[in-house]
Amino acid sequence: MKIPNTFGMDVKARLFIEYYSLDELRQVLREHKGEPMLHIGQGSNLLFTKDYDGVILHSGMARARFIDDETVEAQNGLRLDDLIAQLTDMAYCGMEKLSLIPGEVGASAVQNVGAYGVEAKDVIERVYTIDIETLEERIFTNEECRFGYRDSIFKHELKGKYIVTSVVYKVKPGEASATREEIIQTRMAKLPTVGEVGSAGSFFMNPFVSEEKANELLKIYPDMPNFPSPSGVKIPAAWLIEQCGWKGKTLGGAQVWHKQPLVIVNANHATPDDIIALADAVSKSVKDKFNIDIHPEVNYI
Ligand SMILES: Cc1cc2nc3c(=O)[nH]c(=O)nc-3n(C[C@H](O)[C@H](O)[C@H](O)COP(=O)(O)OP(=O)(O)OC[C@H]3O[C@@H](n4cnc5c(N)ncnc54)[C@H](O)[C@@H]3O)c2cc1C
């Protein structure tokens, strides 16, 4: 069966299973124990490099409920933007800056999604999971998730070991519709629309360099945007890529998006190899010109 993915890669899984309750999920995990397995959301941060010889799991659970006036629990399969739209309509705020980020609630905790200065970690209180081996529930506090830049414990030590089943977010009463609308307009002007142009959003993560390296570069490129932080000086990867002349350039069916060079798009029936070849060429140019390594944010499967 075809695997849903926003890049529009034509890839199939040996089995694609959608479940609608925790009991069903446990049943599937029992039946397919030991088989290669991958839980996906909307497939909006994935580059499938070939067919998947295993079980792809997807949640059909997509409900949200208020626990109290300050916390809402959302099931893993609910689209994050649908949740934010519902909260905004009900005059709750806190998550509006994450508006229009593709993908589902489960992945928001795995990826620690972020935009416009807000990350999922700022609003996540706790994360409910199921241990794939023991089928037992485990609840992770925000701290236990060890969130970092587009990062969490679920991408490292616990990769492939837990399925996020629901996420509890902190919210507060407040008007957010103007901010949400502004963010939607800004994103639509700059980013490819899911369903119209295949992509996985930002292909690369922004690199952090030492202060010394940033000062060295600023002597040559005084206009270079740079953002000092406790983990080093962040340089926007989009700027580095644009300086290397990649904006709008095509390789095979893949293209560096003309409005935002951090995004690689499936411009014309791109194969996974086209995307990989373009991504490799872009990161090699950045390395050659600036001696900076840029790494994919997109998960290669
Ligand atoms: C046009 C566009 C714009 C984007 N803009 C942004 C942005 O502004 N900020 C940002 O942070 N990201 C952005 N992204 C990337 C993407 O939206 C996020 O990474 C999102 O969290 C992926 O969600 P998903 O449901 O599609 O997960 P998938 O891509 O399907 O999966 C991502 C990872 O999470 C794992 N996973 C998924 N669900 C579960 C679960 N329930 N339990 C355990 N593991 C799970 C998968 O195995 C995989 O490793 C953008 C993508 C696109 C296409």
The ligand as an SDF file (V2000), in Angstrom:
LIG
                    3D

 53 58  0  0  0  0  0  0  0  0999 V2000
    5.4190   22.8530    4.0320 C   0  0  0  0  0  0  0  0  0  0  0  0
    6.0030   22.4020    5.3430 C   0  0  0  0  0  0  0  0  0  0  0  0
    6.3050   23.3310    6.3190 C   0  0  0  0  0  0  0  0  0  0  0  0
    6.8490   22.9230    7.5460 C   0  0  0  0  0  0  0  0  0  0  0  0
    7.1160   23.8670    8.4930 N   0  0  0  0  0  0  0  0  0  0  0  0
    7.6150   23.5020    9.6810 C   0  0  0  0  0  0  0  0  0  0  0  0
    7.8800   24.4850   10.7060 C   0  0  0  0  0  0  0  0  0  0  0  0
    7.6280   25.6800   10.5400 O   0  0  0  0  0  0  0  0  0  0  0  0
    8.4020   24.0480   11.8810 N   0  0  0  0  0  0  0  0  0  0  0  0
    8.6730   22.7280   12.1200 C   0  0  0  0  0  0  0  0  0  0  0  0
    9.1320   22.3980   13.2210 O   0  0  0  0  0  0  0  0  0  0  0  0
    8.4300   21.7710   11.1850 N   0  0  0  0  0  0  0  0  0  0  0  0
    7.9100   22.1360    9.9770 C   0  0  0  0  0  0  0  0  0  0  0  0
    7.6780   21.1890    9.0130 N   0  0  0  0  0  0  0  0  0  0  0  0
    8.0250   19.7820    9.2850 C   0  0  0  0  0  0  0  0  0  0  0  0
    6.8510   18.9210    9.8250 C   0  0  0  0  0  0  0  0  0  0  0  0
    5.6410   19.6010    9.7030 O   0  0  0  0  0  0  0  0  0  0  0  0
    7.0600   18.5350   11.2830 C   0  0  0  0  0  0  0  0  0  0  0  0
    8.2730   17.8650   11.4610 O   0  0  0  0  0  0  0  0  0  0  0  0
    5.9150   17.6650   11.8370 C   0  0  0  0  0  0  0  0  0  0  0  0
    6.0480   17.4820   13.2210 O   0  0  0  0  0  0  0  0  0  0  0  0
    5.8490   16.2940   11.1780 C   0  0  0  0  0  0  0  0  0  0  0  0
    4.6280   15.7260   11.5490 O   0  0  0  0  0  0  0  0  0  0  0  0
    4.0430   14.4230   10.8770 P   0  0  0  0  0  0  0  0  0  0  0  0
    2.8120   14.0710   11.6020 O   0  0  0  0  0  0  0  0  0  0  0  0
    3.9360   14.6010    9.4170 O   0  0  0  0  0  0  0  0  0  0  0  0
    5.1860   13.3620   11.2250 O   0  0  0  0  0  0  0  0  0  0  0  0
    5.9830   12.4040   10.2510 P   0  0  0  0  0  0  0  0  0  0  0  0
    6.7580   13.2280    9.2690 O   0  0  0  0  0  0  0  0  0  0  0  0
    5.0770   11.3660    9.7180 O   0  0  0  0  0  0  0  0  0  0  0  0
    6.9970   11.7410   11.2840 O   0  0  0  0  0  0  0  0  0  0  0  0
    8.0680   12.4950   11.8340 C   0  0  0  0  0  0  0  0  0  0  0  0
    8.8060   11.6270   12.8650 C   0  0  0  0  0  0  0  0  0  0  0  0
    7.9680   11.4130   13.9890 O   0  0  0  0  0  0  0  0  0  0  0  0
    7.7600   10.0190   14.2110 C   0  0  0  0  0  0  0  0  0  0  0  0
    6.3810    9.8640   14.6650 N   0  0  0  0  0  0  0  0  0  0  0  0
    5.2470   10.3280   14.0680 C   0  0  0  0  0  0  0  0  0  0  0  0
    4.1830   10.0720   14.8310 N   0  0  0  0  0  0  0  0  0  0  0  0
    4.6200    9.4090   15.9260 C   0  0  0  0  0  0  0  0  0  0  0  0
    3.9960    8.8700   17.0890 C   0  0  0  0  0  0  0  0  0  0  0  0
    2.6780    8.9700   17.2920 N   0  0  0  0  0  0  0  0  0  0  0  0
    4.7730    8.2350   18.0100 N   0  0  0  0  0  0  0  0  0  0  0  0
    6.1060    8.1370   17.8240 C   0  0  0  0  0  0  0  0  0  0  0  0
    6.7630    8.6140   16.7580 N   0  0  0  0  0  0  0  0  0  0  0  0
    6.0260    9.2630   15.8230 C   0  0  0  0  0  0  0  0  0  0  0  0
    8.0260    9.3640   12.8740 C   0  0  0  0  0  0  0  0  0  0  0  0
    8.4050    8.0110   13.0160 O   0  0  0  0  0  0  0  0  0  0  0  0
    9.1610   10.2270   12.3510 C   0  0  0  0  0  0  0  0  0  0  0  0
   10.3800    9.8460   12.9460 O   0  0  0  0  0  0  0  0  0  0  0  0
    7.1100   21.5540    7.7830 C   0  0  0  0  0  0  0  0  0  0  0  0
    6.7900   20.5970    6.7950 C   0  0  0  0  0  0  0  0  0  0  0  0
    6.2350   21.0180    5.5900 C   0  0  0  0  0  0  0  0  0  0  0  0
    5.8800   19.9960    4.5430 C   0  0  0  0  0  0  0  0  0  0  0  0
  1  2  1  0
  2  3  1  0
  2 52  2  0
  3  4  2  0
  4  5  1  0
  4 50  1  0
  5  6  2  0
  6  7  1  0
  6 13  1  0
  7  8  2  0
  7  9  1  0
  9 10  1  0
 10 11  2  0
 10 12  1  0
 12 13  2  0
 13 14  1  0
 14 15  1  0
 14 50  1  0
 15 16  1  0
 16 17  1  0
 16 18  1  0
 18 19  1  0
 18 20  1  0
 20 21  1  0
 20 22  1  0
 22 23  1  0
 23 24  1  0
 24 25  2  0
 24 26  1  0
 24 27  1  0
 27 28  1  0
 28 29  2  0
 28 30  1  0
 28 31  1  0
 31 32  1  0
 32 33  1  0
 33 34  1  0
 33 48  1  0
 34 35  1  0
 35 36  1  0
 35 46  1  0
 36 37  1  0
 36 45  1  0
 37 38  2  0
 38 39  1  0
 39 40  1  0
 39 45  2  0
 40 41  1  0
 40 42  2  0
 42 43  1  0
 43 44  2  0
 44 45  1  0
 46 47  1  0
 46 48  1  0
 48 49  1  0
 50 51  2  0
 51 52  1  0
 52 53  1  0
M  END
$$$$
